[in-house]
């Protein structure tokens, strides 16, 4: 039997290189006359990481919630620092997890953080119309949708169609893990489902592909721990180069 923490540590090693590349790229802009999208993406990622650190340590500032800001945003429009595609689970309150406020994040939520037509359209809007430089696909531990897909639980037709979008990630998790307990398989499948969602997004979105090729956009994966509150940053899709061919 493969112990969960050992398997996940091995997966971290496999994705650490892509995460390091993202950090290096976000720190590489030196043009003092203009802030490039890549620099903005780096600043956005740093803000999310720091916000999650505060959240985990009960030091949340709960910023940008005052009436003056609400009025300004209503009049001037939104300028979010990042787009987050997350699960609908009530235990994953995205703005709180990253200690962000009104207008800071463009959040798209659907059970299992799957990517469909509506989700892709929402991401495209954020990238094209709001110039979001960073997309985070956020899975979470103990995800009910992923668990249902792993267990192959029968459900009502609409939910079954949603679970079908998670099945490729479950198959990949089974292929990687072999004979493991249910909890371990679900955790592996949660991560694979993040990669699957990123793959589907890049495949379906011409706008995201073009921005990724131009270096004007970063799409990264992450997994939220609903017990500790911590976000595990997975980095870029390990097969991003192939996705962009």
C-alpha positions as YAML, in Angstrom:
chain: A
units: angstrom
residues:
- id: 1
  name: UNK
  ca: [0.00, 0.00, 0.00]
- id: 2
  name: UNK
  ca: [1.25, 3.48, -0.81]
- id: 3
  name: UNK
  ca: [1.05, 5.93, 2.04]
- id: 4
  name: UNK
  ca: [-0.76, 9.13, 1.08]
- id: 5
  name: UNK
  ca: [1.87, 11.57, 2.33]
- id: 6
  name: UNK
  ca: [4.69, 9.69, 0.59]
- id: 7
  name: UNK
  ca: [2.87, 9.64, -2.75]
- id: 8
  name: UNK
  ca: [2.00, 13.33, -2.55]
- id: 9
  name: UNK
  ca: [5.57, 14.26, -1.66]
- id: 10
  name: UNK
  ca: [6.74, 12.43, -4.78]
- id: 11
  name: UNK
  ca: [4.18, 14.38, -6.83]
- id: 12
  name: UNK
  ca: [5.47, 17.63, -5.34]
- id: 13
  name: UNK
  ca: [8.95, 16.79, -6.53]
- id: 14
  name: UNK
  ca: [7.63, 16.21, -10.03]
- id: 15
  name: UNK
  ca: [5.91, 19.58, -10.15]
- id: 16
  name: UNK
  ca: [8.48, 21.70, -8.28]
- id: 17
  name: UNK
  ca: [10.43, 22.52, -11.44]
- id: 18
  name: UNK
  ca: [7.39, 24.07, -13.13]
- id: 19
  name: UNK
  ca: [6.65, 26.07, -9.98]
- id: 20
  name: UNK
  ca: [10.23, 27.36, -9.87]
- id: 21
  name: UNK
  ca: [9.99, 28.40, -13.52]
- id: 22
  name: UNK
  ca: [6.82, 30.36, -12.75]
- id: 23
  name: UNK
  ca: [8.51, 32.15, -9.85]
- id: 24
  name: UNK
  ca: [11.55, 32.98, -11.96]
- id: 25
  name: UNK
  ca: [9.43, 34.32, -14.78]
- id: 26
  name: UNK
  ca: [7.34, 36.48, -12.47]
- id: 27
  name: UNK
  ca: [10.51, 38.03, -11.04]
- id: 28
  name: UNK
  ca: [12.19, 38.60, -14.39]
- id: 29
  name: UNK
  ca: [10.50, 41.84, -15.49]
- id: 30
  name: UNK
  ca: [12.85, 44.80, -15.00]
- id: 31
  name: UNK
  ca: [11.21, 47.47, -17.17]
- id: 32
  name: UNK
  ca: [10.66, 50.37, -14.75]
- id: 33
  name: UNK
  ca: [8.63, 52.36, -17.25]
- id: 34
  name: UNK
  ca: [5.77, 49.87, -17.52]
- id: 35
  name: UNK
  ca: [4.38, 46.94, -15.58]
- id: 36
  name: UNK
  ca: [4.13, 43.98, -17.93]
- id: 37
  name: UNK
  ca: [1.42, 41.37, -17.58]
- id: 38
  name: UNK
  ca: [4.01, 38.83, -16.50]
- id: 39
  name: UNK
  ca: [5.08, 41.13, -13.67]
- id: 40
  name: UNK
  ca: [1.46, 41.68, -12.73]
- id: 41
  name: UNK
  ca: [0.97, 37.93, -12.68]
- id: 42
  name: UNK
  ca: [3.93, 37.58, -10.33]
- id: 43
  name: UNK
  ca: [2.57, 40.27, -8.04]
- id: 44
  name: UNK
  ca: [-0.84, 38.59, -8.09]
- id: 45
  name: UNK
  ca: [0.62, 35.22, -7.16]
- id: 46
  name: UNK
  ca: [2.63, 36.77, -4.34]
- id: 47
  name: UNK
  ca: [-0.51, 38.48, -3.03]
- id: 48
  name: UNK
  ca: [-2.46, 35.23, -3.05]
- id: 49
  name: UNK
  ca: [0.33, 33.35, -1.29]
- id: 50
  name: UNK
  ca: [0.70, 36.00, 1.38]
- id: 51
  name: UNK
  ca: [-3.06, 36.21, 1.84]
- id: 52
  name: UNK
  ca: [-3.29, 32.46, 2.34]
- id: 53
  name: UNK
  ca: [-0.44, 32.60, 4.84]
- id: 54
  name: UNK
  ca: [-2.38, 35.17, 6.86]
- id: 55
  name: UNK
  ca: [-5.54, 33.07, 6.63]
- id: 56
  name: UNK
  ca: [-3.78, 29.92, 7.85]
- id: 57
  name: UNK
  ca: [-2.25, 31.75, 10.82]
- id: 58
  name: UNK
  ca: [-5.46, 33.58, 11.80]
- id: 59
  name: UNK
  ca: [-3.95, 36.91, 10.79]
- id: 60
  name: UNK
  ca: [-6.47, 37.78, 8.07]
- id: 61
  name: UNK
  ca: [-6.89, 41.49, 7.38]
- id: 62
  name: UNK
  ca: [-10.21, 41.19, 5.50]
- id: 63
  name: UNK
  ca: [-9.20, 44.00, 3.13]
- id: 64
  name: UNK
  ca: [-11.24, 46.02, 0.66]
- id: 65
  name: UNK
  ca: [-14.71, 45.70, 2.18]
- id: 66
  name: UNK
  ca: [-15.59, 49.32, 2.94]
- id: 67
  name: UNK
  ca: [-18.47, 51.33, 1.50]
- id: 68
  name: UNK
  ca: [-16.19, 53.79, -0.29]
- id: 69
  name: UNK
  ca: [-14.56, 51.00, -2.27]
- id: 70
  name: UNK
  ca: [-17.93, 49.48, -3.14]
- id: 71
  name: UNK
  ca: [-19.02, 52.81, -4.59]
- id: 72
  name: UNK
  ca: [-15.78, 53.20, -6.55]
- id: 73
  name: UNK
  ca: [-16.06, 49.72, -8.03]
- id: 74
  name: UNK
  ca: [-19.69, 50.29, -8.95]
- id: 75
  name: UNK
  ca: [-18.76, 53.46, -10.82]
- id: 76
  name: UNK
  ca: [-15.36, 52.57, -12.26]
- id: 77
  name: UNK
  ca: [-15.65, 48.82, -12.84]
- id: 78
  name: UNK
  ca: [-13.58, 45.91, -11.65]
- id: 79
  name: UNK
  ca: [-9.88, 45.19, -12.00]
- id: 80
  name: UNK
  ca: [-9.26, 41.81, -10.33]
- id: 81
  name: UNK
  ca: [-5.70, 40.64, -9.76]
- id: 82
  name: UNK
  ca: [-6.45, 37.01, -10.67]
- id: 83
  name: UNK
  ca: [-9.07, 34.58, -11.88]
- id: 84
  name: UNK
  ca: [-9.77, 31.57, -9.69]
- id: 85
  name: UNK
  ca: [-11.63, 28.52, -10.97]
- id: 86
  name: UNK
  ca: [-12.68, 26.61, -7.86]
- id: 87
  name: UNK
  ca: [-15.12, 24.03, -6.56]
- id: 88
  name: UNK
  ca: [-18.56, 25.05, -5.31]
- id: 89
  name: UNK
  ca: [-17.94, 23.36, -1.94]
- id: 90
  name: UNK
  ca: [-19.02, 25.70, 0.88]
- id: 91
  name: UNK
  ca: [-15.83, 24.81, 2.75]
- id: 92
  name: UNK
  ca: [-13.76, 26.56, 0.06]
- id: 93
  name: UNK
  ca: [-14.56, 30.29, 0.49]
- id: 94
  name: UNK
  ca: [-12.14, 31.57, -2.13]
- id: 95
  name: UNK
  ca: [-11.84, 35.23, -1.16]
- id: 96
  name: UNK
  ca: [-11.37, 34.28, 2.50]
- id: 97
  name: UNK
  ca: [-8.82, 31.58, 1.71]
- id: 98
  name: UNK
  ca: [-6.64, 34.19, -0.01]
- id: 99
  name: UNK
  ca: [-7.64, 37.06, 2.33]
- id: 100
  name: UNK
  ca: [-8.86, 39.20, -0.56]
- id: 101
  name: UNK
  ca: [-11.75, 41.62, -0.74]
- id: 102
  name: UNK
  ca: [-14.38, 43.00, -3.06]
- id: 103
  name: UNK
  ca: [-13.13, 43.37, -6.63]
- id: 104
  name: UNK
  ca: [-9.85, 41.53, -5.99]
- id: 105
  name: UNK
  ca: [-10.65, 38.14, -7.53]
- id: 106
  name: UNK
  ca: [-12.73, 36.99, -10.49]
- id: 107
  name: UNK
  ca: [-14.11, 33.72, -9.11]
- id: 108
  name: UNK
  ca: [-15.74, 30.92, -11.09]
- id: 109
  name: UNK
  ca: [-17.15, 28.05, -9.05]
- id: 110
  name: UNK
  ca: [-18.53, 24.72, -10.17]
- id: 111
  name: UNK
  ca: [-18.62, 21.34, -8.43]
- id: 112
  name: UNK
  ca: [-15.34, 19.51, -8.95]
- id: 113
  name: UNK
  ca: [-13.76, 22.67, -10.46]
- id: 114
  name: UNK
  ca: [-14.48, 21.19, -13.88]
- id: 115
  name: UNK
  ca: [-14.16, 23.23, -17.06]
- id: 116
  name: UNK
  ca: [-17.14, 23.38, -19.40]
- id: 117
  name: UNK
  ca: [-18.51, 25.86, -21.91]
- id: 118
  name: UNK
  ca: [-19.72, 28.36, -19.32]
- id: 119
  name: UNK
  ca: [-16.55, 28.13, -17.27]
- id: 120
  name: UNK
  ca: [-14.36, 28.64, -20.32]
- id: 121
  name: UNK
  ca: [-16.43, 31.63, -21.39]
- id: 122
  name: UNK
  ca: [-16.12, 33.17, -17.95]
- id: 123
  name: UNK
  ca: [-12.35, 32.72, -17.94]
- id: 124
  name: UNK
  ca: [-12.10, 34.17, -21.45]
- id: 125
  name: UNK
  ca: [-14.05, 37.23, -20.32]
- id: 126
  name: UNK
  ca: [-11.69, 37.77, -17.40]
- id: 127
  name: UNK
  ca: [-8.59, 37.40, -19.57]
- id: 128
  name: UNK
  ca: [-9.83, 39.38, -22.57]
- id: 129
  name: UNK
  ca: [-11.95, 42.09, -20.95]
- id: 130
  name: UNK
  ca: [-10.39, 42.45, -17.50]
- id: 131
  name: UNK
  ca: [-6.78, 41.65, -18.49]
- id: 132
  name: UNK
  ca: [-6.36, 39.13, -15.69]
- id: 133
  name: UNK
  ca: [-2.72, 38.00, -15.81]
- id: 134
  name: UNK
  ca: [-3.13, 34.91, -13.64]
- id: 135
  name: UNK
  ca: [-5.52, 31.96, -13.59]
- id: 136
  name: UNK
  ca: [-5.54, 29.59, -10.64]
- id: 137
  name: UNK
  ca: [-7.39, 26.28, -10.94]
- id: 138
  name: UNK
  ca: [-8.07, 25.41, -7.33]
- id: 139
  name: UNK
  ca: [-8.99, 21.88, -6.30]
- id: 140
  name: UNK
  ca: [-9.40, 20.84, -2.69]
- id: 141
  name: UNK
  ca: [-8.86, 17.85, -0.48]
- id: 142
  name: UNK
  ca: [-11.85, 15.61, 0.33]
- id: 143
  name: UNK
  ca: [-13.70, 16.89, -2.72]
- id: 144
  name: UNK
  ca: [-17.17, 15.36, -2.84]
- id: 145
  name: UNK
  ca: [-17.40, 15.44, -6.62]
- id: 146
  name: UNK
  ca: [-14.05, 13.71, -7.07]
- id: 147
  name: UNK
  ca: [-14.95, 11.18, -4.38]
- id: 148
  name: UNK
  ca: [-18.21, 10.38, -6.16]
- id: 149
  name: UNK
  ca: [-16.34, 9.91, -9.43]
- id: 150
  name: UNK
  ca: [-13.84, 7.58, -7.76]
- id: 151
  name: UNK
  ca: [-16.62, 5.54, -6.14]
- id: 152
  name: UNK
  ca: [-18.57, 5.56, -9.44]
- id: 153
  name: UNK
  ca: [-21.69, 6.42, -7.51]
- id: 154
  name: UNK
  ca: [-24.88, 6.59, -9.60]
- id: 155
  name: UNK
  ca: [-26.57, 9.96, -9.53]
- id: 156
  name: UNK
  ca: [-29.17, 12.11, -11.27]
- id: 157
  name: UNK
  ca: [-28.41, 12.72, -14.97]
- id: 158
  name: UNK
  ca: [-27.13, 16.28, -14.59]
- id: 159
  name: UNK
  ca: [-24.70, 15.32, -11.84]
- id: 160
  name: UNK
  ca: [-23.65, 12.22, -13.75]
- id: 161
  name: UNK
  ca: [-22.70, 14.36, -16.74]
- id: 162
  name: UNK
  ca: [-20.56, 16.51, -14.45]
- id: 163
  name: UNK
  ca: [-18.85, 13.47, -12.94]
- id: 164
  name: UNK
  ca: [-18.04, 12.19, -16.41]
- id: 165
  name: UNK
  ca: [-15.73, 15.19, -16.81]
- id: 166
  name: UNK
  ca: [-13.75, 14.02, -13.77]
- id: 167
  name: UNK
  ca: [-13.46, 10.38, -14.88]
- id: 168
  name: UNK
  ca: [-10.28, 10.91, -17.00]
- id: 169
  name: UNK
  ca: [-8.52, 12.23, -13.89]
- id: 170
  name: UNK
  ca: [-9.71, 9.23, -11.89]
- id: 171
  name: UNK
  ca: [-8.40, 6.82, -14.52]
- id: 172
  name: UNK
  ca: [-5.03, 8.55, -14.49]
- id: 173
  name: UNK
  ca: [-4.95, 8.42, -10.69]
- id: 174
  name: UNK
  ca: [-5.67, 4.69, -10.74]
- id: 175
  name: UNK
  ca: [-2.95, 4.17, -13.34]
- id: 176
  name: UNK
  ca: [-0.39, 6.02, -11.22]
- id: 177
  name: UNK
  ca: [-1.35, 4.71, -7.82]
- id: 178
  name: UNK
  ca: [-2.17, 1.07, -8.36]
- id: 179
  name: UNK
  ca: [-3.48, -0.69, -5.25]
- id: 180
  name: UNK
  ca: [-4.17, 2.05, -2.71]
- id: 181
  name: UNK
  ca: [-6.90, 2.83, -0.19]
- id: 182
  name: UNK
  ca: [-9.85, 5.04, -1.12]
- id: 183
  name: UNK
  ca: [-8.58, 8.13, 0.71]
- id: 184
  name: UNK
  ca: [-5.25, 8.02, -1.07]
- id: 185
  name: UNK
  ca: [-6.86, 7.47, -4.46]
- id: 186
  name: UNK
  ca: [-9.20, 10.43, -3.95]
- id: 187
  name: UNK
  ca: [-6.32, 12.73, -3.01]
- id: 188
  name: UNK
  ca: [-4.34, 11.70, -6.08]
- id: 189
  name: UNK
  ca: [-7.44, 12.12, -8.24]
- id: 190
  name: UNK
  ca: [-8.00, 15.62, -6.83]
- id: 191
  name: UNK
  ca: [-4.59, 16.67, -8.14]
- id: 192
  name: UNK
  ca: [-5.05, 14.94, -11.46]
- id: 193
  name: UNK
  ca: [-8.41, 16.66, -11.80]
- id: 194
  name: UNK
  ca: [-6.69, 20.04, -11.42]
- id: 195
  name: UNK
  ca: [-4.37, 19.10, -14.30]
- id: 196
  name: UNK
  ca: [-7.35, 17.82, -16.29]
- id: 197
  name: UNK
  ca: [-9.22, 21.09, -15.82]
- id: 198
  name: UNK
  ca: [-6.19, 23.12, -16.92]
- id: 199
  name: UNK
  ca: [-5.78, 20.88, -19.96]
- id: 200
  name: UNK
  ca: [-9.45, 21.29, -20.88]
- id: 201
  name: UNK
  ca: [-9.27, 25.05, -20.44]
- id: 202
  name: UNK
  ca: [-6.20, 25.46, -22.63]
- id: 203
  name: UNK
  ca: [-7.70, 23.13, -25.24]
- id: 204
  name: UNK
  ca: [-11.02, 25.00, -25.37]
- id: 205
  name: UNK
  ca: [-9.82, 28.60, -25.07]
- id: 206
  name: UNK
  ca: [-8.12, 30.26, -28.01]
- id: 207
  name: UNK
  ca: [-7.68, 33.39, -25.90]
- id: 208
  name: UNK
  ca: [-5.85, 31.56, -23.11]
- id: 209
  name: UNK
  ca: [-3.63, 29.69, -25.56]
- id: 210
  name: UNK
  ca: [-2.65, 32.90, -27.33]
- id: 211
  name: UNK
  ca: [-1.88, 34.72, -24.07]
- id: 212
  name: UNK
  ca: [0.08, 31.77, -22.72]
- id: 213
  name: UNK
  ca: [2.20, 31.62, -25.88]
- id: 214
  name: UNK
  ca: [2.84, 35.35, -25.64]
- id: 215
  name: UNK
  ca: [3.90, 35.07, -21.99]
- id: 216
  name: UNK
  ca: [1.10, 37.44, -21.00]
- id: 217
  name: UNK
  ca: [-0.76, 34.86, -18.90]
- id: 218
  name: UNK
  ca: [0.09, 32.19, -16.35]
- id: 219
  name: UNK
  ca: [-2.24, 29.28, -15.56]
- id: 220
  name: UNK
  ca: [-1.31, 27.36, -12.44]
- id: 221
  name: UNK
  ca: [-2.81, 24.60, -10.34]
- id: 222
  name: UNK
  ca: [-3.33, 24.48, -6.59]
- id: 223
  name: UNK
  ca: [-5.02, 22.30, -3.98]
- id: 224
  name: UNK
  ca: [-6.67, 23.67, -0.84]
- id: 225
  name: UNK
  ca: [-6.69, 21.72, 2.42]
- id: 226
  name: UNK
  ca: [-10.13, 22.25, 3.98]
- id: 227
  name: UNK
  ca: [-8.79, 21.30, 7.42]
- id: 228
  name: UNK
  ca: [-5.58, 23.32, 7.70]
- id: 229
  name: UNK
  ca: [-6.59, 26.15, 5.38]
- id: 230
  name: UNK
  ca: [-3.31, 25.91, 3.50]
- id: 231
  name: UNK
  ca: [-2.99, 26.01, -0.28]
- id: 232
  name: UNK
  ca: [-0.52, 23.65, -1.94]
- id: 233
  name: UNK
  ca: [0.77, 25.39, -5.07]
- id: 234
  name: UNK
  ca: [1.31, 22.90, -7.89]
- id: 235
  name: UNK
  ca: [2.66, 25.32, -10.49]
- id: 236
  name: UNK
  ca: [2.16, 25.17, -14.22]
- id: 237
  name: UNK
  ca: [0.75, 22.12, -15.97]
- id: 238
  name: UNK
  ca: [3.70, 19.74, -16.46]
- id: 239
  name: UNK
  ca: [2.65, 19.28, -20.08]
- id: 240
  name: UNK
  ca: [1.96, 22.95, -20.83]
- id: 241
  name: UNK
  ca: [4.36, 23.10, -23.78]
- id: 242
  name: UNK
  ca: [2.60, 20.19, -25.47]
- id: 243
  name: UNK
  ca: [-0.82, 21.74, -24.76]
- id: 244
  name: UNK
  ca: [0.25, 24.87, -26.65]
- id: 245
  name: UNK
  ca: [1.46, 23.06, -29.78]
...
